[in-house]
């Protein structure tokens, strides 16, 4: 049974619609929309002229005549030889796309743990359009029961993307993946010294003492808050003072550092006794 996702580029709105289309699950047609799942909340700065604090602006200028070029006068060109270009339009790119290119075709179902976090790129929510809710829920539940994610491909714009469709408790998610040749190897060999059983046991104990469920709402960008406070102080004309830092103790010995860490975590050195598992009722 094949699964396809037929995509058409949608215009961005307040809800950040990325694409609109449909998932076909066998003979089941599921109209859906993709919404961007992340946003950039970083504090941004403008470049200013140091002398008079005026804004630095960039102009797009023709290298031949030196005149400023308006956005509507700019076209896409590919350089195939020195100073030789061929112009490619959006319409020409759309013209060479086949139905398969516009479709996310699931190539296989995989276990999510098989995909290294190194390959993840961008995330999108999958939301059903009118009439697609039940069919999308059927697909989500079937994938949840099978404990599988779906690996597929599709062309977004002028780039073919590798994708993984992930079922979740509260909906469906699509992640674009990097190709293997896009991922860089560290390229540096470094020594991996042996560790003793005692060191390993203490490290495992420290990890066990720090186990906690992942609750993303508990975490926030503390440095961003410091940066915004810095900006507010500068606007108010206040002097900027560096905070006092608490320097860690100079622990050089690895075992000493592990023991101090375990003690700081407030956990007993002895492992907790496991409760006997309850028998499942028929």
Kinemage of the C-alpha trace (Angstrom):
@kinemage 1
@onewidth
@group {chain A} dominant
@subgroup {mainchain}
@vectorlist {calphas} color= white
{ca unk a 1} P 0.000 0.000 0.000
{ca unk a 2} L 1.581 3.278 -1.061
{ca unk a 3} L 1.428 6.657 0.677
{ca unk a 4} L 1.831 9.915 -1.238
{ca unk a 5} L 1.789 13.563 -0.273
{ca unk a 6} L 0.789 15.925 -3.093
{ca unk a 7} L 2.199 19.410 -2.368
{ca unk a 8} L 1.472 22.866 -3.702
{ca unk a 9} L 3.267 25.912 -2.367
{ca unk a 10} L 0.989 28.088 -0.237
{ca unk a 11} L 1.339 31.764 0.632
{ca unk a 12} L 2.495 32.627 4.143
{ca unk a 13} L -0.146 33.998 6.510
{ca unk a 14} L -0.271 34.845 10.177
{ca unk a 15} L -0.303 31.123 10.850
{ca unk a 16} L 2.861 30.639 8.773
{ca unk a 17} L 1.415 28.222 6.213
{ca unk a 18} L 4.339 26.618 4.423
{ca unk a 19} L 2.577 24.341 1.933
{ca unk a 20} L -0.885 22.994 1.184
{ca unk a 21} L -1.627 19.635 -0.364
{ca unk a 22} L -2.775 16.145 0.492
{ca unk a 23} L -1.595 12.811 1.816
{ca unk a 24} L -2.889 9.765 0.021
{ca unk a 25} L -2.827 6.614 2.115
{ca unk a 26} L -3.544 3.819 -0.316
{ca unk a 27} L -6.827 4.999 -1.877
{ca unk a 28} L -7.556 7.387 1.004
{ca unk a 29} L -7.127 11.078 0.144
{ca unk a 30} L -6.179 13.362 3.060
{ca unk a 31} L -6.111 17.126 2.357
{ca unk a 32} L -3.634 18.797 4.719
{ca unk a 33} L -1.588 21.929 5.290
{ca unk a 34} L 1.976 22.241 6.572
{ca unk a 35} L 2.722 24.908 9.162
{ca unk a 36} L 6.178 25.973 10.311
{ca unk a 37} L 6.805 24.503 13.760
{ca unk a 38} L 9.603 26.803 14.939
{ca unk a 39} L 10.318 30.528 15.113
{ca unk a 40} L 13.364 32.717 15.718
{ca unk a 41} L 13.098 34.703 18.981
{ca unk a 42} L 16.722 35.851 19.093
{ca unk a 43} L 17.533 39.494 19.833
{ca unk a 44} L 18.643 41.067 16.546
{ca unk a 45} L 20.860 44.086 15.908
{ca unk a 46} L 21.237 46.513 13.027
{ca unk a 47} L 24.586 47.674 11.693
{ca unk a 48} L 25.278 51.382 12.320
{ca unk a 49} L 27.926 53.849 11.211
{ca unk a 50} L 30.242 54.233 14.232
{ca unk a 51} L 30.679 57.975 13.676
{ca unk a 52} L 27.039 59.156 13.607
{ca unk a 53} L 25.044 55.984 14.470
{ca unk a 54} L 23.178 56.067 11.137
{ca unk a 55} L 21.782 52.801 9.779
{ca unk a 56} L 23.962 50.911 7.305
{ca unk a 57} L 21.887 49.830 4.325
{ca unk a 58} L 22.790 47.490 1.491
{ca unk a 59} L 21.879 48.271 -2.086
{ca unk a 60} L 21.756 45.768 -4.921
{ca unk a 61} L 23.867 47.308 -7.667
{ca unk a 62} L 24.542 46.093 -11.210
{ca unk a 63} L 28.219 45.209 -11.599
{ca unk a 64} L 28.123 46.381 -15.237
{ca unk a 65} L 26.417 49.798 -15.143
{ca unk a 66} L 26.682 50.577 -11.419
{ca unk a 67} L 22.980 51.451 -11.096
{ca unk a 68} L 20.797 50.264 -8.191
{ca unk a 69} L 18.481 47.426 -9.250
{ca unk a 70} L 14.882 47.054 -8.047
{ca unk a 71} L 13.624 43.622 -6.883
{ca unk a 72} L 11.291 43.294 -9.886
{ca unk a 73} L 14.284 43.691 -12.220
{ca unk a 74} L 16.279 40.823 -10.691
{ca unk a 75} L 16.224 37.352 -12.281
{ca unk a 76} L 17.830 34.033 -11.326
{ca unk a 77} L 20.969 33.099 -13.280
{ca unk a 78} L 23.266 30.063 -13.265
{ca unk a 79} L 26.953 30.635 -14.097
{ca unk a 80} L 28.094 27.870 -16.445
{ca unk a 81} L 31.369 29.578 -17.487
{ca unk a 82} L 33.314 32.682 -16.468
{ca unk a 83} L 30.930 35.654 -16.762
{ca unk a 84} L 28.496 33.465 -18.725
{ca unk a 85} L 24.994 32.956 -17.242
{ca unk a 86} L 21.773 31.269 -18.218
{ca unk a 87} L 18.553 32.716 -16.801
{ca unk a 88} L 16.130 30.265 -15.109
{ca unk a 89} L 12.606 31.429 -14.171
{ca unk a 90} L 10.253 30.067 -11.506
{ca unk a 91} L 7.814 29.094 -14.251
{ca unk a 92} L 10.493 27.005 -15.994
{ca unk a 93} L 11.340 25.213 -12.758
{ca unk a 94} L 7.653 24.443 -12.144
{ca unk a 95} L 7.313 23.252 -15.742
{ca unk a 96} L 9.909 20.473 -15.342
{ca unk a 97} L 8.303 19.156 -12.158
{ca unk a 98} L 6.341 15.943 -12.497
{ca unk a 99} L 3.500 14.778 -10.252
{ca unk a 100} L 6.052 12.585 -8.467
{ca unk a 101} L 8.238 15.635 -7.753
{ca unk a 102} L 5.248 17.385 -6.180
{ca unk a 103} L 4.446 14.328 -4.094
{ca unk a 104} L 5.884 13.135 -0.810
{ca unk a 105} L 6.079 9.457 -1.588
{ca unk a 106} L 6.796 7.301 1.436
{ca unk a 107} L 9.696 5.023 0.560
{ca unk a 108} L 9.782 3.051 3.807
{ca unk a 109} L 8.718 2.964 7.433
{ca unk a 110} L 11.518 3.207 9.982
{ca unk a 111} L 12.117 3.310 13.707
{ca unk a 112} L 12.702 6.897 14.752
{ca unk a 113} L 15.746 5.955 16.833
{ca unk a 114} L 17.479 4.803 13.634
{ca unk a 115} L 17.721 8.430 12.451
{ca unk a 116} L 20.638 10.287 13.987
{ca unk a 117} L 19.777 13.773 15.368
{ca unk a 118} L 22.617 15.009 13.153
{ca unk a 119} L 20.331 14.699 10.099
{ca unk a 120} L 17.362 16.763 11.343
{ca unk a 121} L 16.843 20.118 9.626
{ca unk a 122} L 13.418 21.842 9.921
{ca unk a 123} L 10.090 20.888 11.474
{ca unk a 124} L 6.524 21.386 10.209
{ca unk a 125} L 3.135 20.608 11.746
{ca unk a 126} L 0.709 18.596 9.604
{ca unk a 127} L -2.864 19.898 9.993
{ca unk a 128} L -5.868 18.402 8.144
{ca unk a 129} L -7.897 20.594 5.863
{ca unk a 130} L -11.697 20.324 5.750
{ca unk a 131} L -12.735 16.693 5.342
{ca unk a 132} L -9.288 15.250 6.087
{ca unk a 133} L -9.425 14.910 9.866
{ca unk a 134} L -10.602 11.302 10.196
{ca unk a 135} L -8.290 9.937 7.517
{ca unk a 136} L -5.265 11.725 9.005
{ca unk a 137} L -6.163 10.395 12.452
{ca unk a 138} L -6.380 6.867 11.017
{ca unk a 139} L -2.877 7.189 9.557
{ca unk a 140} L -1.517 8.674 12.794
{ca unk a 141} L -2.954 5.887 14.967
{ca unk a 142} L -1.772 3.138 12.630
{ca unk a 143} L 1.777 4.529 12.662
{ca unk a 144} L 1.654 4.990 16.446
{ca unk a 145} L 0.600 1.360 16.941
{ca unk a 146} L 3.328 0.166 14.591
{ca unk a 147} L 5.829 2.441 16.374
{ca unk a 148} L 7.137 3.594 13.014
{ca unk a 149} L 7.893 6.873 11.259
{ca unk a 150} L 7.652 7.287 7.486
{ca unk a 151} L 10.625 8.184 5.279
{ca unk a 152} L 9.846 10.046 2.069
{ca unk a 153} L 10.965 12.599 -0.527
{ca unk a 154} L 9.482 15.668 -2.180
{ca unk a 155} L 10.572 18.801 -4.032
{ca unk a 156} L 10.161 22.010 -2.013
{ca unk a 157} L 10.778 24.989 -4.290
{ca unk a 158} L 13.802 23.962 -6.384
{ca unk a 159} L 15.234 21.473 -3.864
{ca unk a 160} L 14.377 17.819 -3.369
{ca unk a 161} L 14.010 17.192 0.346
{ca unk a 162} L 14.400 13.997 2.309
{ca unk a 163} L 11.572 13.867 4.864
{ca unk a 164} L 10.424 11.923 7.882
{ca unk a 165} L 6.747 11.919 8.897
{ca unk a 166} L 6.435 11.445 12.650
{ca unk a 167} L 3.196 10.458 14.442
{ca unk a 168} L 2.764 12.075 17.861
{ca unk a 169} L 0.215 11.915 20.649
{ca unk a 170} L -1.136 15.338 19.664
{ca unk a 171} L -0.797 15.202 15.872
{ca unk a 172} L 1.610 14.652 13.005
{ca unk a 173} L 4.978 16.242 12.350
{ca unk a 174} L 7.150 16.398 9.226
{ca unk a 175} L 10.895 16.951 9.599
{ca unk a 176} L 13.126 17.706 6.640
{ca unk a 177} L 16.387 15.778 6.804
{ca unk a 178} L 19.877 16.531 5.555
{ca unk a 179} L 21.362 14.173 2.985
{ca unk a 180} L 24.360 12.120 4.008
{ca unk a 181} L 26.728 14.190 1.870
{ca unk a 182} L 25.469 17.366 3.597
{ca unk a 183} L 26.664 16.121 6.989
{ca unk a 184} L 30.292 16.893 7.843
{ca unk a 185} L 32.542 14.462 9.640
{ca unk a 186} L 34.454 15.992 12.537
{ca unk a 187} L 37.657 15.066 10.681
{ca unk a 188} L 39.736 15.074 13.857
{ca unk a 189} L 41.028 11.951 15.570
{ca unk a 190} L 41.255 12.294 19.313
{ca unk a 191} L 42.406 9.934 22.042
{ca unk a 192} L 39.780 7.899 23.908
{ca unk a 193} L 41.499 6.891 27.160
{ca unk a 194} L 40.412 3.885 29.211
{ca unk a 195} L 38.249 4.498 32.278
{ca unk a 196} L 38.115 2.356 35.393
{ca unk a 197} L 35.068 0.385 36.533
{ca unk a 198} L 34.902 2.569 39.658
{ca unk a 199} L 34.863 5.762 37.568
{ca unk a 200} L 32.202 4.341 35.275
{ca unk a 201} L 30.038 3.254 38.231
{ca unk a 202} L 30.192 6.744 39.765
{ca unk a 203} L 29.361 8.363 36.420
{ca unk a 204} L 26.351 6.030 36.012
{ca unk a 205} L 25.257 6.877 39.550
{ca unk a 206} L 25.483 10.593 38.804
{ca unk a 207} L 23.403 10.142 35.636
{ca unk a 208} L 20.779 8.088 37.500
{ca unk a 209} L 20.526 10.794 40.147
{ca unk a 210} L 19.860 13.473 37.539
{ca unk a 211} L 17.184 11.607 35.530
{ca unk a 212} L 14.062 13.742 34.981
{ca unk a 213} L 11.240 13.880 32.412
{ca unk a 214} L 11.662 16.296 29.521
{ca unk a 215} L 9.383 19.290 30.192
{ca unk a 216} L 10.319 21.925 27.582
{ca unk a 217} L 8.097 24.592 29.136
{ca unk a 218} L 10.445 24.664 32.152
{ca unk a 219} L 13.368 25.984 30.108
{ca unk a 220} L 13.967 29.445 28.678
{ca unk a 221} L 16.796 31.471 27.179
{ca unk a 222} L 18.248 33.146 30.288
{ca unk a 223} L 20.975 34.938 28.336
{ca unk a 224} L 18.363 36.512 26.041
{ca unk a 225} L 16.770 38.029 29.153
{ca unk a 226} L 20.174 39.357 30.244
{ca unk a 227} L 20.682 40.840 26.784
{ca unk a 228} L 17.287 42.573 26.835
{ca unk a 229} L 18.044 43.907 30.320
{ca unk a 230} L 21.361 45.237 29.000
{ca unk a 231} L 19.532 47.019 26.181
{ca unk a 232} L 16.992 48.506 28.618
{ca unk a 233} L 19.804 49.720 30.905
{ca unk a 234} L 21.650 51.321 27.972
{ca unk a 235} L 18.461 53.092 26.867
{ca unk a 236} L 17.971 54.350 30.430
{ca unk a 237} L 21.591 55.546 30.586
{ca unk a 238} L 22.596 53.161 33.359
{ca unk a 239} L 26.170 51.921 33.780
{ca unk a 240} L 26.760 48.295 32.801
{ca unk a 241} L 28.292 46.200 35.585
{ca unk a 242} L 29.628 42.684 35.153
{ca unk a 243} L 27.986 40.154 37.513
{ca unk a 244} L 30.064 38.379 40.124
{ca unk a 245} L 30.909 34.857 39.037
{ca unk a 246} L 31.071 31.861 41.329
{ca unk a 247} L 34.153 29.981 40.282
{ca unk a 248} L 34.028 26.175 40.670
{ca unk a 249} L 36.444 24.494 43.029
{ca unk a 250} L 39.729 23.386 41.530
{ca unk a 251} L 39.043 19.635 41.357
{ca unk a 252} L 41.665 17.979 39.213
{ca unk a 253} L 41.211 14.298 40.102
{ca unk a 254} L 38.406 12.703 38.082
{ca unk a 255} L 37.216 10.442 40.917
{ca unk a 256} L 37.137 13.395 43.301
{ca unk a 257} L 35.090 15.398 40.805
{ca unk a 258} L 32.617 12.510 40.344
{ca unk a 259} L 32.185 11.978 44.080
{ca unk a 260} L 31.630 15.702 44.651
{ca unk a 261} L 29.067 15.784 41.834
{ca unk a 262} L 27.145 12.789 43.242
{ca unk a 263} L 27.160 14.402 46.693
{ca unk a 264} L 25.959 17.699 45.234
{ca unk a 265} L 23.094 15.940 43.469
{ca unk a 266} L 21.961 14.732 46.888
{ca unk a 267} L 21.575 11.124 45.862
{ca unk a 268} L 22.538 8.057 47.834
{ca unk a 269} L 25.424 5.960 46.520
{ca unk a 270} L 23.319 2.843 46.852
{ca unk a 271} L 20.994 2.077 43.922
{ca unk a 272} L 17.251 2.242 44.640
{ca unk a 273} L 15.502 -1.056 45.109
{ca unk a 274} L 13.149 -1.874 42.291
{ca unk a 275} L 9.517 -2.536 43.079
{ca unk a 276} L 8.155 -5.842 41.843
{ca unk a 277} L 6.231 -5.440 38.622
{ca unk a 278} L 2.481 -5.759 38.890
{ca unk a 279} L 0.771 -8.425 36.910
{ca unk a 280} L -1.299 -7.132 34.041
{ca unk a 281} L -4.998 -7.884 34.259
{ca unk a 282} L -6.488 -9.839 31.433
